[in-house]
């Protein structure tokens, strides 16, 4: 598994279990959406200063992983 995916968190108690950048409530899906709409990495980091370059690369790696036609198990944080 791509080590960048360690920067992604899936917690049923945070954002309804949507994949987020670990330690934030920022959905992983927003990052490629913004980039696809033409926002630069610098603009993204200005809008969301908590994002690092590695977080952005992790979001892209997660999207690439999810687009493959295979099942990957991503650890879910235990809400208990």
TORTORTI-197389 format. One record per residue: chain; residue in one letter; x negated, y, z of N, C-alpha, C in turn. Coordinates in steps of 0.001 Angstrom, whole numbers, plus 500000, padded with zeros to 6 digits. Each point is the difference from the previous one (the first is absolute). Layout:
N
  chaine  residu    n.px    n.py    n.pz   ca.px   ca.py   ca.pz    c.px    c.py    c.pz
       A       a       X       Y       Z       X       Y       Z       X       Y       Z
...
***
This chain:
80
  chaine  residu    n.px    n.py    n.pz   ca.px   ca.py   ca.pz    c.px    c.py    c.pz
       A       x  499161  498823  500000  500839  501177  500000  499111  501247  500000
       A       x  500452  501034  499331  499254  501244  499914  499861  500619  501396
       A       x  498768  500291  500443  499821  500576  501333  500658  501369  500167
       A       x  500244  500693  498901  500684  501291  500098  501411  499846  500556
       A       x  500583  498830  499832  501372  499793  500464  500096  500037  501521
       A       x  498864  499965  500694  500014  500152  501452  500482  501387  500417
       A       x  500013  500937  499062  500437  501366  500290  501516  500153  499877
       A       x  500675  498905  499636  501454  500013  499816  500647  499310  501195
       A       x  501081  500586  500472  500725  499444  501137  501454  499779  499619
       A       x  500534  498852  500408  501422  499713  499821  500549  499667  501376
       A       x  500809  500899  500509  500536  499868  501351  501506  500259  499940
       A       x  500827  499023  500351  501448  500185  499934  500490  501202  500807
       A       x  499225  500436  500997  500402  501134  500830  499569  501346  499418
       A       x  499255  499983  498893  499511  501236  499381  500516  500072  498567
       A       x  500727  501050  499686  500514  500237  498643  500769  498801  499456
       A       x  500729  499336  500853  500818  498875  499566  499207  498837  499430
       A       x  498733  499899  500378  499173  498896  499523  499361  500233  498644
       A       x  500141  501211  499453  499341  500290  498718  498495  500054  500219
       A       x  499226  499537  499033  498543  500085  500127  499566  501459  500136
       A       x  499182  500272  501014  499502  501353  500273  498482  499968  500125
       A       x  499411  501175  499834  498586  500130  500315  499881  499843  501517
       A       x  499136  499118  500431  499870  499676  501431  499805  501266  500827
       A       x  500758  500094  501094  499893  501132  500904  500807  501213  499569
       A       x  500757  499868  498898  500827  501105  499520  501410  499482  499730
       A       x  500858  500904  499637  501330  499633  499537  500107  500311  498496
       A       x  498882  500003  499333  499940  500315  498573  500115  498716  499193
       A       x  501093  499890  499245  500229  498802  499190  498906  499839  498959
       A       x  499518  498794  499850  499000  499683  498989  500520  500367  498607
       A       x  501273  499752  499745  500574  500246  498664  499968  501465  499592
       A       x  499950  500906  500963  499967  501419  499661  498707  500398  499305
       A       x  498916  499357  500370  498693  500393  499456  499921  499766  498489
       A       x  500283  498785  499489  499966  499852  498542  501089  500827  499309
       A       x  501143  500209  500668  501040  500859  499418  499464  501407  499769
       A       x  499369  500574  501023  499459  501353  499861  498896  500056  498945
       A       x  499112  499012  500005  498923  499970  499010  500558  499858  498587
       A       x  501023  499162  499842  500621  499811  498681  500694  501271  499522
       A       x  500461  500812  500936  500641  501271  499646  498986  501094  499699
       A       x  498706  499680  500100  498967  500953  499625  499293  500680  501154
       A       x  500363  499670  501233  499316  500589  501150  498589  499425  500063
       A       x  499036  500842  500298  498627  499517  500129  499773  499469  501411
       A       x  498909  499281  500165  499662  499497  501325  499792  501164  500965
       A       x  499353  501061  499541  499771  501173  500858  501324  500637  500423
       A       x  500946  500091  499077  501316  500562  500337  500732  499115  501004
       A       x  499882  498693  499800  500610  499059  500938  499424  500187  501400
       A       x  498697  500150  500083  499350  500149  501296  500290  501365  500620
       A       x  500273  500997  499185  500410  501296  500542  501397  499889  500592
       A       x  500878  499312  499291  501382  499811  500463  500066  499073  501220
       A       x  499141  498986  500009  499968  499012  501078  498563  499883  500512
       A       x  499569  500928  500852  498586  500039  500413  499512  498755  500742
       A       x  500925  499194  500509  499581  498780  500690  499527  498925  499021
       A       x  500304  500159  498709  499594  499004  498993  498520  500114  499676
       A       x  499362  498865  499926  498603  499956  499550  499964  499418  498585
       A       x  498851  500126  499389  499814  499386  498680  500255  498497  500092
       A       x  499518  499371  501079  500185  498560  500171  501473  499632  500153
       A       x  500800  500867  500629  501440  499758  500121  500652  499999  498622
       A       x  499597  500946  499174  500566  500103  498650  499617  498772  499176
       A       x  498749  499573  500112  499563  498789  499287  500740  498773  500522
       A       x  500275  499964  501295  500742  498877  500585  501416  499950  499438
       A       x  500639  501163  499857  501357  500047  499443  500005  499488  498562
       A       x  498989  500375  499233  499913  499512  498619  499723  498501  499960
       A       x  499132  499525  500894  499712  498563  500064  501255  499222  500392
       A       x  500775  500552  500930  501236  499349  500419  500972  499911  498821
       A       x  500134  501086  499255  500877  499991  498822  499557  498986  498970
       A       x  498703  499913  499779  499471  499020  499044  500295  498586  500474
       A       x  499804  499774  501287  500240  498676  500560  501473  499615  499878
       A       x  500888  500928  500267  501433  499719  499958  500525  499827  498570
       A       x  499254  500502  499019  500467  499876  498619  499630  498659  499366
       A       x  499143  499256  500667  499638  498679  499480  501148  499034  500228
       A       x  500096  499015  499127  501086  499028  500105  499595  498848  500904
       A       x  499814  500311  501250  499703  498984  500998  500437  500550  501354
       A       x  500123  499131  500933  500450  500402  501333  498779  500183  500889
       A       x  499951  501135  500691  498944  500268  500967  500655  500263  501337
       A       x  499496  499392  501022  500526  500237  501329  499188  501134  500633
       A       x  500713  501039  500427  499391  501136  500665  500405  499939  501455
       A       x  499052  500039  500910  500351  499901  501417  500947  501136  500409
       A       x  500983  499652  500787  500967  500970  500519  499695  500199  501474
       A       x  500007  501257  500429  499776  500304  501397  501151  499457  500823
       A       x  499682  499352  501093  501027  499461  500881  500640  501147  500771
       A       x  501305  500187  499838  500716  501121  500621  500293  499750  501469
       A       x  499707  498826  500490  500336  499670  501400  499089  500651  500985
***
